[in-house]
Amino acid sequence: MKNDDLFRFRHMLDSARQVEDIAREKSRSDIDSDNIICLAIVRLLEIIGEAAYNISSETREQFPAIPWPGIINMRHRLVHGYYKINLDIVWKTLQEDLPPLIETLEDILGQ
């Protein structure tokens, strides 16, 4: 694996853990009522997607358990469709997709 890819895997994991920390003990309505929480979560998801987007295709092929297209497409949607983000999808991502992603990234990085 290229050093740059390893660096980006670490960014993905760090950002995913930060999202998990922010969302811990929060409810779906907290994203609507607290703009700072919402902005932080969206920004960290953008970082995860940007890091994933910049990981080499060779490395992505080595780790098919990571849903690369979904992560990258979400990043594009959050960045380019910032004016109409569906927070239900963001919440579902936090609840359903983030925990297995963290687990996979920890396995990859040996943590």
C-alpha positions as CSV (number, residue, x, y, z in Angstrom):
1,M,0.0,0.0,0.0
2,K,1.3,3.5,-0.9
3,N,2.2,5.8,2.0
4,D,-0.3,8.4,0.8
5,D,-3.1,5.7,0.9
6,L,-2.2,4.8,4.4
7,F,-2.3,8.5,5.4
8,R,-5.8,8.8,3.9
9,F,-7.0,5.6,5.6
10,R,-5.9,7.3,8.9
11,H,-7.8,10.4,8.0
12,M,-10.9,8.3,7.2
13,L,-10.7,6.6,10.6
14,D,-9.9,9.7,12.6
15,S,-12.9,11.5,11.0
16,A,-15.2,8.6,11.4
17,R,-14.3,8.3,15.1
18,Q,-14.9,12.1,15.5
19,V,-18.3,11.7,14.0
20,E,-19.1,8.8,16.3
21,D,-18.0,10.9,19.3
22,I,-20.1,13.9,18.2
23,A,-23.2,11.8,17.5
24,R,-22.9,9.7,20.7
25,E,-26.0,10.3,22.9
26,K,-27.5,12.5,20.3
27,S,-30.8,12.0,18.6
28,R,-31.9,12.6,15.0
29,S,-33.6,15.8,16.1
30,D,-30.4,17.2,17.6
31,I,-29.0,17.5,14.0
32,D,-32.0,19.7,13.1
33,S,-31.8,21.8,16.3
34,D,-28.1,22.3,16.7
35,N,-26.5,23.8,13.6
36,I,-23.0,23.4,15.0
37,I,-23.5,19.6,15.4
38,C,-24.9,19.4,11.9
39,L,-22.1,21.3,10.3
40,A,-19.4,19.3,12.2
41,I,-21.0,15.9,11.1
42,V,-21.4,17.0,7.5
43,R,-17.8,18.3,7.3
44,L,-16.3,15.1,8.8
45,L,-18.3,13.0,6.3
46,E,-16.9,15.2,3.5
47,I,-13.4,14.5,4.8
48,I,-14.1,10.7,4.9
49,G,-15.3,10.9,1.3
50,E,-12.5,13.1,0.1
51,A,-9.9,10.8,1.6
52,A,-11.6,7.8,0.1
53,Y,-11.7,9.5,-3.3
54,N,-8.0,10.1,-3.2
55,I,-7.0,6.6,-2.3
56,S,-5.5,4.9,-5.3
57,S,-7.7,2.5,-7.3
58,E,-5.2,-0.3,-6.7
59,T,-5.6,0.1,-3.0
60,R,-9.4,0.4,-3.2
61,E,-9.4,-2.9,-5.1
62,Q,-7.5,-4.6,-2.3
63,F,-10.3,-3.6,0.2
64,P,-13.6,-4.5,-1.4
65,A,-15.4,-4.6,2.0
66,I,-15.3,-0.8,2.0
67,P,-18.2,0.7,0.1
68,W,-16.1,3.1,-2.0
69,P,-18.7,4.3,-4.4
70,G,-21.2,5.0,-1.6
71,I,-18.6,7.0,0.4
72,I,-17.4,8.9,-2.5
73,N,-20.9,9.7,-3.9
74,M,-22.0,10.9,-0.4
75,R,-19.0,13.3,-0.4
76,H,-19.9,14.6,-3.8
77,R,-23.5,15.1,-2.7
78,L,-22.6,16.9,0.5
79,V,-20.2,19.2,-1.2
80,H,-22.0,19.9,-4.5
81,G,-25.6,19.6,-3.2
82,Y,-24.9,21.5,0.1
83,Y,-28.1,23.4,-0.3
84,K,-30.4,20.4,-0.1
85,I,-28.7,17.8,2.2
86,N,-31.1,15.1,3.3
87,L,-30.3,14.9,7.0
88,D,-32.3,11.6,7.3
89,I,-29.8,10.0,5.0
90,V,-26.9,11.6,7.1
91,W,-28.4,10.2,10.3
92,K,-29.0,6.7,8.7
93,T,-25.3,6.8,7.6
94,L,-24.2,7.5,11.1
95,Q,-26.3,4.8,12.6
96,E,-25.9,2.0,10.0
97,D,-22.8,2.6,7.9
98,L,-20.3,4.3,10.2
99,P,-19.8,1.6,12.8
100,P,-18.8,-1.1,10.3
101,L,-16.6,1.3,8.4
102,I,-14.8,2.1,11.6
103,E,-14.3,-1.6,12.3
104,T,-13.0,-2.2,8.8
105,L,-10.6,0.7,8.9
106,E,-9.3,-0.4,12.4
107,D,-8.7,-3.9,10.9
108,I,-6.8,-2.4,7.9
109,L,-4.7,-0.2,10.1
110,G,-4.1,-2.9,12.7
111,Q,-5.8,-1.0,15.6
